Amino acid sequence: MTLHIETPALLFSATSLILLAYTNRFLTIAAIIRNLKKNYDENESTITFLEIKNLNLRLTLIRYMQLFGVLCLFLSVFAMLLLFLELEIAAIYLFGLSLLCLLVSLGISFWEISISVNALRLHLSGLTDSRSSKK
C-alpha cells in the first residue's frame, strides 16, 4: 500500500469543521446550563436538576468528541511528517489510527445526539400530555 502526503491532508478540512461544530455544541449547552442553574437556584425543581444532569453528561461526551477529533488531526499531521521523512510504514499505521480516532469521535457524537433527541422527546411528550388532559 502506498500513502501519499496529500491523503492525510484530506482530513484537515473535515476534522476542522467537525471540531468547530463540536465547539458550537459545547458553547450552546454551556449557556443553557448557566440559565438552568440560575433557575434552579431560585426554584429548586427536580426536573431542572435532571435537565442539568443530562446536559452535564452531554458536555462530558462533547469533551471526548473533541479529544478524539484533535487526536485525529494530530495523528494525521504526524503521519504527514513521517511521510516527509520517508517512513511510509509508520505513517500508514498512524494514518489508520487517526481514522480510527475520527470514527470514535463520530460515534460519540451520535451517542450525544441520541441523548439530545431523547431529552427533546421527553419535553414534547409533556406538552402533548398536558394538551390532551385539557380536552
C-alpha positions in Angstrom: 0.0 0.0 0.0 1.2 3.4 -0.9 0.3 6.5 1.1 0.8 9.9 -0.4 1.3 13.0 1.7 -1.9 14.5 0.3 -4.1 11.7 1.8 -3.7 12.6 5.5 -4.0 16.3 4.5 -7.6 15.5 3.3 -8.7 15.1 6.9 -7.7 18.7 7.8 -10.7 20.4 6.4 -13.2 17.8 7.5 -11.7 17.5 11.0 -11.6 21.3 11.4 -15.3 21.6 10.5 -16.2 18.8 12.9 -14.3 20.4 15.7 -16.0 23.7 15.0 -19.4 22.0 15.2 -18.4 20.3 18.5 -17.3 23.7 19.9 -20.6 25.3 18.9 -22.5 22.5 20.7 -20.4 22.9 23.8 -21.0 26.7 23.9 -24.7 26.3 23.4 -25.0 23.7 26.1 -22.9 25.7 28.5 -25.2 28.7 28.0 -28.3 26.5 28.7 -26.7 25.1 31.8 -25.9 28.6 33.1 -29.6 29.6 32.7 -30.9 26.4 34.2 -28.5 26.8 37.2 -29.8 30.3 37.8 -33.4 28.9 37.6 -32.5 26.1 39.9 -31.0 28.4 42.5 -34.3 30.4 42.5 -36.7 27.5 42.4 -35.2 24.0 43.3 -37.1 21.9 40.7 -36.4 18.2 40.3 -37.0 18.5 36.6 -34.5 21.3 36.3 -31.9 19.3 38.2 -32.4 16.3 35.9 -32.1 18.5 32.9 -28.8 19.9 34.2 -27.6 16.3 34.9 -28.5 15.3 31.4 -26.7 18.3 29.9 -23.6 17.6 32.1 -23.4 14.1 30.6 -23.6 15.7 27.1 -20.8 18.1 28.0 -18.7 15.2 29.0 -19.4 13.4 25.7 -18.6 16.5 23.8 -15.3 16.8 25.6 -14.4 13.2 24.5 -15.6 14.0 20.9 -13.3 17.0 20.9 -10.4 14.9 22.3 -10.7 12.2 19.7 -11.1 14.8 16.9 -8.0 16.7 18.0 -6.1 13.4 18.3 -7.2 12.5 14.7 -5.8 15.8 13.5 -2.6 15.4 15.5 -2.0 11.9 14.1 -2.7 13.0 10.6 -0.1 15.7 10.9 2.3 13.3 12.4 1.7 10.8 9.6 2.4 13.6 7.1 5.7 14.3 8.9 6.6 10.6 8.7 5.8 10.5 5.0 8.0 13.6 4.6 10.8 11.7 6.4 10.1 8.7 4.1 8.9 6.4 6.9 5.9 5.1 5.0 5.1 2.1 7.0 4.9 4.0 10.3 2.9 6.8 8.5 0.4 4.2 7.2 -0.3 2.9 10.7 -0.5 6.4 12.2 -2.9 7.5 9.5 -5.0 4.3 10.2 -5.0 5.3 13.9 -6.1 8.8 13.0 -9.0 7.4 11.0 -9.9 5.2 14.0 -9.9 8.3 16.2 -12.2 10.0 13.8 -14.6 7.1 13.9 -14.6 7.1 17.7 -15.3 10.8 17.7 -18.2 10.4 15.3 -19.6 7.5 17.3 -19.6 9.5 20.5 -21.2 12.4 18.5 -24.0 10.0 17.5 -24.4 9.0 21.2 -24.6 12.6 22.3 -27.2 13.4 19.6 -29.3 10.4 20.7 -29.3 11.7 24.2 -30.4 15.2 23.0 -33.2 13.7 20.9 -34.5 11.6 23.8 -34.5 14.7 26.0 -36.4 16.7 23.4 -38.9 13.9 23.0 -39.5 13.9 26.8 -40.2 17.7 26.6 -42.6 17.2 23.8 -44.4 14.3 25.5 -45.0 16.6 28.5 -46.5 19.1 26.1 -48.8 16.6 24.4 -49.9 15.1 27.7 -50.9 18.5 29.1 -52.8 19.4 25.9 -54.7 16.1 25.8 -55.7 16.4 29.5 -57.2 19.9 28.9 -59.7 18.5 26.3 
